[in-house]
Amino acid sequence: MSKARDSAAASEVRQQIAGLEALGWYHSIELPGGEVIPGLQTLEQLQKRVAQFPIPQDLRGKRVLDIGAWDGWFSFEMERRGAEVVAVDRTAQTRFLEAKRLLGSQVEYRVADVLSLTPAAIGTFDIVLFLGVLYHVKHPVLALERVCALSRDMVCVESFISEALSEIPLMEFYETTELCGQFDNWMGPNRACLLAMCRAAGFARVNWESAIEDRAHVTCLRTWPEVAETKCEAPAIIAVENSEFGTRSFSAQRDDYVSVWFRSSAEALTIDDVFPMIGPFGVRPVQIYSTGKNGWHIGCKLPLGLSPGMHAVKIRVRESPWSNLAPIAVDAAGSAPLPFAAGSKFSIAGATDGRTWEPGRVNTGAGSCISVWIEGLTAAVPKQGVSLHLGAAEVPAAFAGEPDAEGYIQVNALLPADLEPGRYPLTVTIFGTESEPFPLELKPKDV
């Protein structure tokens, strides 16, 4: 009886697959029992396509967006690897929904055009799949910018490329049905153009992976790698401003560009030797020139996806450490982008032990911490832009709060356990501007 039920169930699955085949699947889908809904793309072809990108096998804790999901194989594969997945297509695909039902999948499915996707509407993602979609959009760079804004780390781009073998970025535009007789095939970039468009969209790094026949595979990354061993001195940022308006205020709604002036002893720098970070994102320079006497200027695009508020700018050159931090404001209300007015001074109003709250005296040893109150700031500052100095020791802030009712901002820091007791001049540096010294006593913990 059990065998009869199994045979009946298997027969039902075969009938379902036969019915699904008649719908014309593009992706082959492997069902939980091992049966396969055959599509124009075999499982081997699909696995080969995804293998062109450095996507980890273990995606637990990661969020993945699949744009242009179609029948859904890539969405379901990312889910199989442990990711939380959102799949998007311009029109509702009944085959995707049927595959989702048969697989018992939890992939979230949305119907939307890529140009309508925003972080506010859909959130941000560790990995974005943008496979076989780019040449279907009429505004390719704008589409890549939308995708960039949705990503926190990596975007995998697969696109048709033309046969134009040239180092000059070239793109063919198809007004009607010139490419494969299909109306929504709008353009065919050559290799140089595809890479250039990805860089222009705002990614820090754009890595060519492979080409399989007329399909190119490119990985776009939003951050710079850390230097394993520094081999030259850090550059020093002199000034940062909006390239168009000359202020330190920027808008995420415009195509804003950032000018950075800095000093560096490095010689013959090119745009490939300078690595800007703005907030959490890297961005590739679009220009560089020497201003003389170790002075340099770069211009770069404001990274997409920055939240409103203050963000720190830093750079490194070649294999140097990171520079000092410089502040900019993104979508900030009011005319003053900085947490202190230009030319004004902030000051230390008081300092206490971070545990006992004893004013002016801080315990030394393991677990030593300090709380400092700053006055003269007009807005909160990110802790990444704040550091404390006690003699020769520089200590990064662990916390920087909002202004209280009296206008004071609290800054907390953990002190090195090996600081010797004694009297120290305490100063606070905020984005390169240093306060006047404040007298502080460090005392043995048992005193």
N, C-alpha and C positions, 0 to 999 in steps of 0.2 A: 504493500500500500504506500509505504514511504517512497519507494522507487517510482511508483506511478505518479505521486505528487511531484517528485523532482523532475520527472520527464515532462509533466504538464507545464511546470514552471519554466523549464528550459525552452520548451516549444513556444510559450508565451513571449519569452525574451527574444527568441529568433523572429517571431512575428512583429514585435515592436521594432527591432532593428531594421527589418525589411521595410516597414512603414516609414521609419526615419530616413533610411537611405533614399527613398523616393522624394524626400523633401530637398535633397541636394546639399549635403553637408560639405563645408570647406575644410573644417578641422575634423580629424578622426578623434573619437572620444572613447577611451577605455573605461568600461563600467566596472563596478566593484567585483563582479563575478569573473572578470577576465574577458568577457565578450567585448567586442570593439564595434562601434558605429563607424563604418569606413567613410572617410571624406576624401576630398581631392588631395589634401595634404596628409600623408601617412604619419603615423606616430614617430617613425624614424626621422622624417623630415622636420617635424615640429621640435623634436628633441635636439636635432642638430642646430636649428635656428636659435633656440634659447641657450644652447651651449656656447654660442659666440660671445656671450657676455659674462663678466665676472660676478655672477649672482650666486651667493652662498647656497649650499644645499639645506642648511638649517636657517630658517627665517623666523623662528619663534621670537615673539616680541617686536617684530617688524610690521610696518604698515605699507602695503603695496597698492598702487593704482594701475589698472590696465585700461588704457585709452584705446578705443576701437577694438573691443574684446571679441566681437563677432560671435563665433560659436562657443568661445570660452576656454579653449584648451590651456592657454597661458594663465588665465585667471585661476583655473582649477589646479594647475601645476604649482603656482605660488602658494595656494592654500594647502596643497599636499605637503609642501615644505614647512608649513607651520605659520605662515603669515596671515594677518588680518587683511582681507582683500576687498577693494571696491572696483567694480567693473563698470565701464562707461561705453555707451555707443550712441551714435547720433539718432538711430531709429531702434525701436524695440525689436529684438531678435527672438522669435519664438523658439528657435533651435537652442539658444543659450538657456532659456528658461526650462526647456524640456530636459536638457543635459543637467542642469542644476538640480531638477527634481529627481532624476534617476541616480545621481551621485550623492544625494542627501547633502548637498553643499550649503554652506552658510555665507557664500560670497554675496556681498551687497551689490545689487544691480541698479544702475541709474541710466536714464535716457537723457543725454545732453550733448550739445556741440562742444568741441574742444575750446572754442573761443569764448564760451560762456562759463568755463570752469574757473573758479577763484578759490583761494584758501578760505575765505569767509563762508563760501557755500559748501565746500567739500572737505576742508581741512588740508593738512600737508602730509607728505609721505616720505618714507625712507627710500623707497625705490619706485620709480615710475616707468612703466612699459609703454613705449610709443612706437609700436611695431607695425609697419606697413600702412602708416596713416599720413605721413608728412606730404607725400606727393598728391594726396587727395584734397589738400586744403589750398585755397586760392591765395592765402596770405601766410606763407610758410614761416617767416621770421616771427611774426606776431604769434603764431601758434606755438613756436618754440619758446617764446617768452612766457606764454601762459603756462606751459609745461614746467619751465624753470621755476616759476613762482610757487608751484605746487610741491616742489621737491626740496627735501632737506639734505640729501646726500647724492643719489645717483639716478640718472635717467638713461634708459637703454633705447636708442634710436635705431630703427631699421627702415631703410628707404630705398626705393628705386633710384639708381644713378644712371646718367647718360654715358655714352661712350666717349665723350669729349675728354681725351687725355691731355690735360694742360695744367700747369701750375697756376694759371690764372683762373680764378673762380668764374665759372660759366654755368648758365642755367638755360635750358630750353623751356619755353612756355607753350602750352598746348591749349589753344583757344576753344576747340570743340572736341573731336574724337580722334586726334592724331595718335595718341598713345593707346595701342591695343583696342581701338574702337570704343573706348569707354569715356563718357563725357566728364566724369569727375576726376580724371587723371589730369591735374593741372600743370604740373611742372616736373622737369627732370634735371636735377643739379649734377654737375660732375663731382668727382671726389673733393677737389679743392673747395668748391662752392658749398658742399654739404658741411665740411668742417668749419668753414668761415661763418656760415649762418648759425651754427651751434655756438661758436665763440661770441658772435655778435649778440646772441640772445642773452648772454650774461653768465655763462658757465665759467668756472675757474679753469678747468682742464677738460679738453676734448680729445679722447683717445680713439684712434682708428683701430678697430678690431679685425675686420676681415671684409671680403666681398665674395659672395657666392653667386656666380653668374652676374646678374644685374642688380643684386641686392647688397647694399652696404650695411655694415654694423658698426655703430659708433657708441662709445660710452662717454657720457657727459657727467662731470663731477663738480660739486659745489664748494669743495674745500681744497686747500693745498696740503701736501704731505708735510709732516714735521721733519726737521733736519736731524739725522742721527748723530752727527758730530759737526759742531760749528767750526768754521775755518777762517772766519774774518769777523771784524767788529760789527756791531749792530748799527744800522743807519739811525739818524735822528730826524724825526719829522719836525719841520719848522712851521708849516701852516697847512690847513686844509680848507677848501671852500668850494661852493657850488660853481662849476665852470661857467655857467651862464649868468648867474646873478651876483656872484662875488660874496655871498653870505655863507654861513655854515648851517643853513636850513635847506632841507630837501623834501621833495614830494614823491611818494611811491606811485602816484597817479600819473606822473610825467616820466618822460625818458630822460631823467636827470643824469648828469655826469659829474664826477668828483675830480678836482684838481688837488694834487698833493705835492708840496715842496719839501725836499728833504736833503740832508747832507749825508754823504757816504764817501769813504776813501777808495771804494771800488772803482775801477777804471773801465771805460768802454762798455757801459751798461746798455743793454737792449731791453725791449719789452718782455723778452723771455727770461730776463735775469731779475725781475722785480715782482714780488708776490704780495699784493695788497689783500688785507682782510678787513671787511667792514661788518661789524657785528659778528654773527656766526658764519658768514659766507666769504669765500674767496672770490676774486674777480680778476680777469686778465686785463692788463693795461692796453689801451688802444694807441697811446703815443708816449714818447719819452724824449726829453732833450736836456742837455747840460746847461746849467745857468752860470757855470764858472766856479772856480775855487771849491771843488768838491760838492757843488750844489747841483741838484737835479730836480726835474719836474716830471710827473706822470699824470696822465688823464685816464680815468676808468669809469665804466658804467656803474651807477648806483645799483647794488645787487637787488634783485627782485625778491619779494617775500619778507622784507624787513617789517617788523611791527612798529607802530607809532611810538615815538619816544627817543631817548638818547642812545646813540650807538658809538662804540669806540672804533677808530681807524688805527691800524697798525700795518707795517710793512716789514719785509725782510728782503735782502738782496743775496742772490746766489746761496751760499751755505752759511749765512749769518744768523745770529739770534734775531728775535723780533725787536722792533724799534719801541720807542715810547708810544703812548697812546694819545690820540687826539680826538676830541668829541665832535660829533655832528648830531643834528636833530632831524628826525624824519616825521613828517606830518604833525609837527608840534604846533599847538595853538599859540597865538601871540607872535610878536616880532622878535623876541629874544630867544635864540636857539640854545644858548649856553646856560648852565646852571649858575653862572655868575656873570654880571655885566662886564663888557669889555673894559679893561683898564681898572676895574675895581679889585678889591682884595677880600677874600674870605679869611676867617681866623678861627683859631681853636678857642672855644669858650670855656672848656673844661675837660678834664680827663679823670677817669676813676678806674679802680680795679674792676674787671668785668664780672667778678664773682662776689666780692665783698662790698663793692660800691664805695670803697674808701676813696675820698677825693685826693688827687695829686700823688697817690702812692699805689704802686702795683706790685703784687707778689711775683717773684721769679720762680723758675723751676718748671717741671712738667705740668702742663695744663694751664700755664700762665696766659691770661688774656686781658685785654684792655678795651674800655669803652671811651670814645672821644666824641665830644659834641662840637659841631661846626656851625658857625653863624656867618651870614653874608651870602648864602646860596639862595637862588630864586626858584630852584626846582631840584627834584631828586636826581642823583647821579648813579649810574650802574657801578657796582662794586669793582668791576674790571678796570675802571678808570681811577681808582683810589688806592694809594699806598701810604704807609706810615714810615717815618724814619726816626730811629733812636740812635744817635751817634752815627756809626757806619752801617748799622743794620737797617735793611729795607724790608718791610713786612707788608704783604698784600692784604687788603681788606677782606674780611670774611663776610661782612654784612654792611650794607649802607641803606638806611631807612628813608622814609618820607619826611618832609619838614613837619615838625609838630606845631602846636598852636602858637608858640613863641617864635617859630621860624628856625629852630635848631634841627640839625640832622645828626642822628646818631650813627657812628661808624664803629664797628667792632673788629678786632683782629686778635689772632693767636700769636703769642710772642715766642721766639725761639727759646727752648729750655735752657740753653747754655749762656744766656745773657747774664752778665755779672751785675750784682747789686751796685747801686750808685746813683748819682744824679746825671740826668740826660736832658739834652734839648730835644723835645719832641716836635716834629713838623709833619704836616699832611700835604701830600702832593695829589692834585686832582687834574688829570689830563695835562700833565706837564707844568702846571702852575703850583708853586709851593707856598705854604703859609709861613708866617713868622714863627720863630721857635716858642714853645711853651714848656716851662720847667716841670720836670717829672722825676720822681724818685722811684727807683726799683729797689725793693727790699727783700731780704730772705723770707721764705714762705712762713717760717715759724715766728717771725718778729711781729 
